[in-house]
Amino acid sequence: MPDLVFKGTPQLETERLILRKLTLQDADDIFAYGSDPEVSRFMTWETHKSIEEARSFINIILDKYEKDEAGEWGIVLKSTGKLIGSVGIPRYDLKIKVRKLAMFCPGNIGARELCRKL
C-alpha cells in the first residue's frame, strides 16, 4: 500500500468521546457488545460466542496497526473512561477520498461527532 492512510492511527477526540487504538485490555468490553445479536446483525462480523473471539478480533487489528493499515478506533466515553464501541473504515478510496464507516456506538452516542471527526 503506497499511501499509508492510517499511519500511526492517531488518537482523536470530540467533546464527549476519545477515539483510540484498541488494546487486548478491551476484550471484555468488546465481548460485552460483540456477543449481542442485536448489535452484530448490523456489523460486518458474526456474534461473538466467546471472549477468545473478541481477543482474536483485537489481534487482527493490532497486526494491522503494525502495518499502518488499520482504520479502527475504540470509542471511549470521556465521562466514564469506558470503551463503549468501535468505529472503523473498512473501505477508503484514495483517488476520490470516499470513506465507508462501520460503527457500533450504543444509542448512537456521538455518532454525528464521530462522523465529523473522521
C-alpha positions, 0 to 999 in steps of 0.5 A, a space after each residue: 500500500 503506497 499511501 499509508 492512510 492510517 499511519 500511526 492511527 492517531 488518537 482523536 477526540 470530540 467533546 464527549 468521546 476519545 477515539 483510540 487504538 484498541 488494546 487486548 485490555 478491551 476484550 471484555 468490553 468488546 465481548 460485552 457488545 460483540 456477543 449481542 445479536 442485536 448489535 452484530 446483525 448490523 456489523 460486518 462480523 458474526 456474534 461473538 460466542 466467546 471472549 477468545 473471539 473478541 481477543 482474536 478480533 483485537 489481534 487482527 487489528 493490532 497486526 494491522 496497526 503494525 502495518 499502518 493499515 488499520 482504520 479502527 478506533 475504540 470509542 471511549 466515553 470521556 465521562 466514564 473512561 469506558 470503551 463503549 464501541 468501535 468505529 472503523 473504515 473498512 473501505 477508503 478510496 484514495 483517488 476520490 477520498 470516499 470513506 465507508 464507516 462501520 460503527 457500533 456506538 450504543 444509542 448512537 452516542 456521538 455518532 454525528 461527532 464521530 462522523 465529523 471527526 473522521 
